Structures are given as C-alpha cells and as structure tokens.
Amino acid sequence: RDYALLWSGILFGSALVPMQFVTQVLFLVEYSSEGSRLVLSGLLGASRGAAMLTFSLFGGALADRFDRRRLLIVSQSGGLLVSACIAAVMLTTPGSNTLTLTLFMLLVFAASGLSAIDSPTRLSMVPELVGREDLPNAIALDAVAFQLGFPLGLPLTGVLIDAIGFGWTYIVTLSAYGAIILSAGMMRYRPGPREASGRSSIFSDIRVGLRYARSRPAVLSIIAVSFAVHGFGMPVVANLGPVWTSRVLGLSPTGVGLLAMTWGIGSMVASLAMTNVGHFRRKGYLLIGAAAGFAVCVVLFGYSRIVPLSAIINLGLGSLLTVSGVTATSLVQRMVHNEMQGRVMSLFMMTGGISQLLTLPIGGLAQWGTLELVMPLMGWICLGAVASVALTQPSLRRAGGEEAADGPYRPPI
C-alpha cells in the first residue's frame, strides 16, 4: 500500500514536472536575444546543476538521518512555494529583461536545490517499502509512472503555452507537488530511529558515505557510466534539445512538444519491458550496452535534419536512457546497505548536477561555433567515455553477480 501511494504521487507528477523544464527553456528563449540564447540556456542548466551539486550530498545525508517520509513532505512543500514564485515572475516579468531573467535564474536554483534533497530521499525509501529482490521491478515501475505522463505532458506544454502563456502553464504544474505531499501523508510507513542521528555531524555522515562508496569499485564504475551519459550526452539532447528542435529543425512550441513525445514513448515502452526483467547476474553488460546505444543515438540525432528520422532517433534516446538508468539504479541499490542508501544515491544526483552544469560551457561552445557541430561531437565523446569505463573496469562487467547487501551495515574497524 505504501509503495502504491508513493508510485501514485510519482505518476501524477510525471505529467507535470517535465512541463516545468520545457516551459523554463522556452520562456528563456522568448525573453533573450538571438546572440545570447544558447549561452543563457546553458546558464539555466548550470544553475540547476550548481544547486544539485551543492545540496545533493546534504540531501542524501538527511535522508539517512531523518524520517524519509517527513523529509519528502517538507522538500515538496518548499518546492511548491518556490515554483509558485517562478510562475509569478513569468506572469509579471518585473522590470527589465535582465532583472526578470536574474530573478528567474535564482528561483530555478532554489527549486533545483530542493529537488536535490527530494530525489535521494524518495529513491532511498523504495528498498524499505518493497525489499531487495523486487527492487529492479519497483525501480522500473517508478520509471513507468514517470513515462506514462511524459508523452501527455510534453505536447500539452506547447499547446498550453500557445493558448494561455508561460506563467499560467507553470501554475498548472504546481498540482504535482500537492499530489506527492498528499500521497506521502497517507502512508502508514514509519521507519525506526536512525543510529546516526544526534551522534555525529552531517558533514561526518557525508564523509562516511563517500568512504563507503569509494570502497566499492562496482558502485564507482556504475556511477562513472552514469556520469558519461548524463555529463556528455544529456546536455545537448535534453537541456539544449528544445533549442535544437525549434532552431535547427524549425518547429513551433507545439511541434517541439510533439517531437519530445517520442522520447516519452520510447521511455515508457522500455520501462514496461524492464518491469519484467527482475534481477539476473551480469546485469553490468546490460548497462554498458544501453549506455553505448544512447551515445550512438546522440551522434545520429546530431546528424539528422529530417523531422521523422529525428523522431525515431529520439525514441531510441528515451528507451536506452531508461534502460541504463533503471539498470544502474537497481544495481547500486541492491549493493548498498539501507543505512547508506540516501548518501550513495545522492551521488547519482550529483552526476545529474554535473550534467546540468556542463550545459553552460557546452552552450557557450555551441554559441561560439555551431550547435550542429557540437551535438554529434558530444555524442562521440559520450561513446568514448562509456567504452573507456567498460574496458578498464572489470567490476562493472561483473556487476550483478554479488549477493544483495542485506542486514545492518557494519563499518570496518
């Protein structure tokens, strides 16, 4: 019942949270000049990334220290308040474009910081609610919840922006926070007291978590693959993707949403397939194949100028990213003790933060050169990074063959 409540909150929010991302990018494109558009799009991603890097480790430590259900409610309540302020800026556009965009960037930073606390908290709750052996299926179901709303939310974004504008579209998305707060409040799940609470500082908790991850080569190699995918591939196809589809492919906001829908369809199909995979030995090879396939799709997307072909490649991007993400998350959560779940999963949030942060130099490079050059280039770099980790880290190829980390964690003396 408690997992079903958590899942239902994710399901409702999945149609609305992606709408925030697309609305933010298109709002920025609307209120910036042609000469600064790519740099500002990169700065938007960098503001998200800086917040995620700043707050992720703290979020993971808080998730291991306090009641995760209550922490989820608090972070979602904060997200609701900050997102309402973002909507107000979009509606009023106070002062000059410079002032409006400055306020907008600061609020996006705050919202991303709260998300960096929310994400490891939510992820670390799943093993407690379903158990270790059902983890791959539960994580795949989480992805299904996200992807069921994704194909509806993205095309709806463009339609709403054309019909009612940026600010009112953003207000529509605020109900996502209410759904998650309500579902968390209805849970019966009440965890036992955390041993670390009150006995050490939060900085000490973070250091212990980093030492724990560093002592496990398989965990580090999986995080490295995640960084390759999110650090090199995602900035160009996700963060700069709406700019690419509107400028290079010449699509309207509605067209941008419709093309993005193919990503959601691919992700949904892959998520449904992964719910039947369960756990099997040598799952590391599945992660390597999916990550490398994603990088190849980034390269192909950068060379395509045909909208139907780009839509097919976008479908591949969504499906392969989902397979790699579900596989990486389920592998790590199975290897990590419950007391360390929040801190180790926060490292995954940091790879996403680095991805957002790298959007700024990549956007600057695209502004200086051309986006048409940078898109396939980053795909080749992503493919090289994945291949390098796969060839040099045997622990990655063996990942999945070890026993699940059950029982309490006993730190080495």
N, C-alpha and C positions, 0 to 999 in steps of 0.2 A: 504493500500500500504506500509506504513512504517513498519508494523509488518511483512508483507510478505518479505520485504528486510532483516529485522533482522533475520527472520526464514531461509532465503536462505543462509545467511552467516554461521549460525549455521549448516545447512545441509552440506555445503561443508567442513567446518572444522571438522565435526564429523567423517569423514572417516580418517582424517589425525592426529588429536590431540591424539587419543588413540595409534596410531603408535609410537608417541614420547615416551609414557610411556613404552611400551613393548621394544622398541629399547634401552632405557636407562637401563632397568633392564638387558637385555641380554648382552649389552656392558659391564656392570659391572661384570656380571658372567664370561665373556670371559677374562677380564683383572685382575681378582682376584684369589687367591688361594683357594683350597677347604676348608682350615681351617678358612678362614675369609669371605667366600662368603655370609653366612646368616647375619653376623654382618654388612657387608658393604651394603647389600640390605636393612637392617634396617636403616642404616645411610643415605642411599639415600632417603628413605621415611621420615626420621626425618628432613633432610634438607628442603624437601618440606613443611613439617608440621611447622617447625620453621618460615619459610617465611610467610606461611599463617597466623599463629598466630600473627606475628609481624605486618603485613600490612593489615589484613582484616578489623579491625575497622577503620583504616585510609581510606581504600578504600570505606567503607560504608559512612563515613562522607563526603568524597569528592563527592560521588555520590549524596548526599543530598544537597551539597553546590553549585556545578557547573553544567554546561550543560552536561548531561549524554551522549549525542551523541558524543560530542567532547572528553570527557574523555575516552570513549570507543576507539576512533580512536588513541588517544595518548598511551593508555596502550597496544593496539595491535601493534602499531609501535615499541614500546620498546620491546615487546615480539618477534617480528620478528628479531630485531637486536641481542638480547641475544641468541635466538635459532640458528641463523647463526654462532655465536661463538661456541656453543655446537657442531654443525656439524664440525666445523674446528678442534676442539680438537679430535673428533672421527676420522677424516681423517688423522691427522698428528701425534697423540699420542706423544706429545712433551716430551722429557726427559724420565725419568724412569716411571714405572707404578705408583709409589707414586705421582710424580708430575702430571702425566696425570689425575689420579683419583681425586687429590685435586682440580685442575682447573675445572674438570667436576662437582664436587660437588658444588663448589662456583657458577658456572654458572646456575646449576639447582636451587639453592637457589634464584638467581636473577630472573629467569624465573617464579618461583612459586610466588615470591612477586608481580610481575606484574599481574599474574593471579588472585591474591587475590584482586587487585583493579578492574580488569576487571569483575569478576563474579558478585559481588553485583551491579555493575553499569548496567550490562546487565539485571539482574533479575528485578531491580527496574524500568527499562524502560517499562516492559510489561504491568503493570496496566495502565500506561498513554496511551499506544497505543491501548488497547482493552477494557478497562473498567472492573469493579469489577465482574460483574455477569458472564462474559465469561472467567475469569481468569483460572478456573480449566481446561477448554478446551485448552486455549492457552498454559498453562504450559505443558499439556500432548502433545500438538503439538511440543513444544520445545524438549520434550523427544523423540518424533517420529523422528524429524530431526536428533537428535544425534544417534538414534539407526538404522536409515536407512543406514548410512555409517559405523556403527560399525561392522556388520558382514562381510563387504567387507574389511575394513581397517585392522582388526587384522590378518586374514590369509594372506593378502597381505604383512604384515610386515615380517613374516617369510620367505616368498618367496623372497622378495627383499633383505633381509639380506643375505640369501644364495647366491643370484645372484650378488649383487653389493656391499655388505658390509654395516657396520653400518653407516658410515658418509654420504654416498650418499643416503641411505634410509632416514636419518634425513633431508637432503636437500629437498627431495620430500615433506616433511611435511610442509615446510615453506610457501607454497602457501595458506595454511589455513588462515594465518594472512592477506594475501593480499585480500582474498575473504571477510573477515569480515570488513576490512578497506574500501573496495570498497562499500559494501552494506550500511555501516553506512554513508559514504559520499554522497550517493544518496538519503538519507532520506529527506523529507520535514519537518519533525517534528522539531519544535524549542520550547523548553519549556520556560515558563515565568521566570522572575528573582526569585532567591531563597531568602527568607527573611533573612536566617541566614548569608548569605554571607556578609562579611565585618563588622558584628556587634558582633561577638564572635570568640574566638579562636577555632581551630579544636579540641583541647582537651576538650573544653567546649561542643562542639557538640557531642563528643563521650560520655561524662558523661550524657548528656540529653538523648541520645539514650539508654544507659544502664538503666537509671531510667525508661524510657518508657517501656522497655521490662520487667523489674523487677516488674512493677505494673500490669502486665497481666499474671496471673498464667497459663492460657491456652497456651500462647505463650511459656513460660518457659518449660512446660511439653512436648510440641511438640519438642522443641529443645533438651530436655533430651532424648527422644526416638531416635532422630536423632543421638545424641552422642553415645548412646548404640550400635546402628547399625554400625556407622562409626568408633567408637573407639575400639570396641571389635571384631566385625565380619569382617570388611573390611580389616584390616591389613594382616590377614592370607590368605584370598581368593583372594584379589586384589594385594596388594603390594608384598606378598610372593608367590602369585599364580603361576607366571611363573617359580619360583624356584621349587615349588612343582611338577608341571606338567613335568618339564624337569628332575628332580632328582628322585622323588618318582615314578611317572608313566613312566619315561624313554622315553619321547617324544623328537623329534628333534625340532628346531625352527619352522619349518613348522607345525609340529604336535601341538606345543604349540598354534600357531595361530588358527588352526582348532578347537581345543577344546575351546579356548576362544570365537570362533564364536558362540557357543551355548548360551553363556551368552548374546551376542548381539541379537540373535534371540528371546530369552525369553524376553529381554527388549523391543524389537520392538513390539512384539505381545501385551505385557502389555501396552505399550504407546498408541498403536492404540485403545485398549479397553478403556483406560482412557479418550480418546478424546470424548467419548460418555457418560461419567459419569456425567459431569456437576457438579453442586453443590446440595448437599442434606444434610439434617440435620443429626446430629450424625455421621459425617464423621470420628470422632475420633476412632470409632470402626474399621473402615477400616484400619486406620493407625496402630492400635495395632495388628490386625490380620496379616497384611503384614510384620510388623517388627518381630513378633514372628515366622512367617513362614520362614523368611530369616535366623533367628538364627538356626532353626531346620535344614535347608539345609546346613549351615556351619558345623554342627555336622556330618551330613550324608556324606558330602564331605570329611571330615577328616577320616572317617572310610572306605571309598571306595578305592579299589585298582584295580577296573575293569574300563577300559577306557570308554566303552559305558555307564556304570552306572554313572560314574563321569560326563559325558557329559549331561546326563538327569538332574542330580542334579544341574549342572552349569546353565542349562536352567531355573530351578526354582530360583536359586540365582539371575539371571538377571531380571526375571519378578517380583519377590517380592520386590527387591530393588527399581525398577522403581515405582511400586505401592506406596510403602511407601514414596519415595522421592517426587513424584508428589502430593500425598495427603498432606504431611507435608507442602510443599511449598505453595500450593494453599490455605490451611487453614490459614497460617500465613499472606500471602499477602492480604487475604481478611479481616483479623482482624486489619491490620496496616494502619495508615494514610499515604498518599503519601509522606508527608514531612519526614517520618521516615523510608521509605522503605529501603533505602540504608543501614542505620545503623543496623536495625533489621536483614535484610538478610545477613549482614556481620557476624552475629553470627552463621548462618548456615555454612558460610565459615570457621569459627573457629572450628566447630565440625569436618570438614574435615581436618583441620590442626592438631588437636589433634590426629585424626586417623593416619595421616602420622607420627607424632612424636612418637606415641606409637609403630610404626613398629620397632624402634630401640631396646627397651627393649624386645619386643616380639621376634624379630630376634635373640637377644642375648640369650634369654631363649631357643629358638629352637636350637641354636648352642651348648649350654651347655647340653641340654637334647636331644630331637629329635623333628624334625618338625612334625613327625607322632603323637607325644603326644600332642604338642601344638595346632595343628589345631582343633581337636574336643573340647579340653579344652576351647579355646576361644569362640567356638560356645555355649557351656553350659553357660559360663559367660554372653555372649550377651543375651541369652534367659532369664536368671535370672534378668538381669538389666531391660529388657523390661517389664517383668512381675511385677517387683517391682514398676516401674513408673505407670503402668496401674492400679495396685491395690491401690496405695496410693494417686493418683491424680485424683479426680473426675472431675476436669476441663478438663482433657484430654478426658475422656469418653463423656463429654458434648460438646466437640469441634465441631463446625459446626452449632450449633443451634442459635448462636448470629447473629445480623444484621451486614452487611458489614460496615466497617469504612469509610463512605463517608464524603465529606466536609472537610474543613480545620481543622487541629488539634488545639485544644485549651488547652494549658497546664494548670494544676491546679495552683491556686494562693497560 
